[in-house]
Amino acid sequence: MLLEMSAPTHIPVLVKETIEALAVQPGGRYIDCTLGAGGHAAAILGQSSPGGQLLGIDADPEAIKIARARLEAYSSSTLLINETFANLEAICIKYDFRPVHGILFDLGLSSLQLSDASRGFSFQYDAPLDMRFSPTQEVTAADIINTYSESELAHLIKTYGEEGYSHQIAHYIVNERPIKTTLQLARIVERATGSRRGKIHPATKTFQALRIAVNQELDHLKAALKQAINLLGFEGRLVVISYHSLEDRIVKQFMQQESRDCICPPGTPTCVCGHTACLRLVNKRVIIPSSAEVQLNPRSRSAKLRAAERITTQDEYYKTAENLCFSAEVKAGGWRRPALLKKLSRSFDSVDTFSAVNFRQNL
Ligand SMILES: C[S@@+](CC[C@H](N)C(=O)[O-])C[C@H]1O[C@@H](n2cnc3c(N)ncnc32)[C@H](O)[C@@H]1O
């Protein structure tokens, strides 16, 4: 029998749930901050047609190339940018792509990156320790492994890998430097841990820690989430799929904080923070893949989807109709609840837009 070698692919995770959470609608405008192989982007464009638009961002130029080919049928309604999502707001300003109806983050790396032996993400293949999403980044995994002190390495492996054997691993690494390849590192970690590990390979957590550090993944995520709020139109949706607890914690805390009116420490007698909610949680509980999906795509097993909807802050509520309703969009009838927005717009039209204070007092 002839065995066919199939080309590596990336199977998008929680696609139906993502489309639902984004509330994708025809004519909507969306941002996919982690374009990858374009699986989610294709689903968004399919669901938002006719008239949908998509801005796709990926730090990896290879991903942009693959997604561009996949999304060719939608080329007139897509804009694909090879950049880090840490610059999300600047990208949207530069390309005049805001406000939007939905923003998606599908974090981490794609199966294509993991299975590309030359990228150094996996200990399944021997390759130089690189792990950069973008070749323009200066620091590689080899730089970190070979230049950090033992205590810095132990801290990094513990913090980003949640690895219990971080001190032993760091000690072995420092004693065996220089370390150039993935397999060399994986064997050192195996020796350091005495291969004590359940189902996962002993080097899994060390490789995760290095990848997070090389790509500053957690800092970039925090920066991008803050920027996303300013780009969402009224009732626009923010959807994030994460694959490990460090990412998920950041997303959960961010969404919870931004959906509360006061974030003063518990026990503060009166509010001093002045914080007002600008998000509403769409799902109280995190969404995870069905067992059928996990069986079909084992990589999906750790996925967690969280979604929130943009609401107006009190400040915005009292501003002009233009600011509140992003009026051009609303008058074009592009939003999900044009009737409600028209009503809001009318109440603002009935007052002098510069006398918002009077309006507030009349409520
Ligand atoms: C899990 S994959 C996305 C897969 C995609 N949803 C699909 O359906 O094919 C994550 C992608 O995010 C990209 N990425 C990770 N961090 C990034 C960042 N800070 N800026 C831009 N892209 C990033 C990676 O290069 C990778 O292609």
The ligand as a Gaussian input file, in Angstrom:
#p B3LYP/6-31G(d) Opt

LIG

0 1
 C       -2.491000      29.561000      17.379000
 S       -1.828000      30.422000      16.012000
 C       -3.256000      31.125000      15.252000
 C       -3.940000      30.183000      14.322000
 C       -5.081000      30.806000      13.562000
 N       -6.153000      31.230000      14.419000
 C       -5.629000      29.865000      12.494000
 O       -6.838000      29.583000      12.507000
 O       -4.859000      29.419000      11.658000
 C       -1.115000      31.841000      16.743000
 C       -0.464000      32.787000      15.768000
 O       -0.252000      33.995000      16.476000
 C        0.978000      34.562000      16.067000
 N        1.423000      35.443000      17.150000
 C        1.789000      35.089000      18.392000
 N        2.130000      36.197000      19.102000
 C        1.942000      37.249000      18.288000
 C        2.108000      38.654000      18.430000
 N        2.535000      39.210000      19.574000
 N        1.804000      39.461000      17.387000
 C        1.342000      38.917000      16.233000
 N        1.204000      37.601000      16.023000
 C        1.491000      36.773000      17.028000
 C        1.882000      33.373000      15.819000
 O        2.907000      33.716000      14.916000
 C        0.895000      32.356000      15.231000
 O        0.891000      32.393000      13.837000

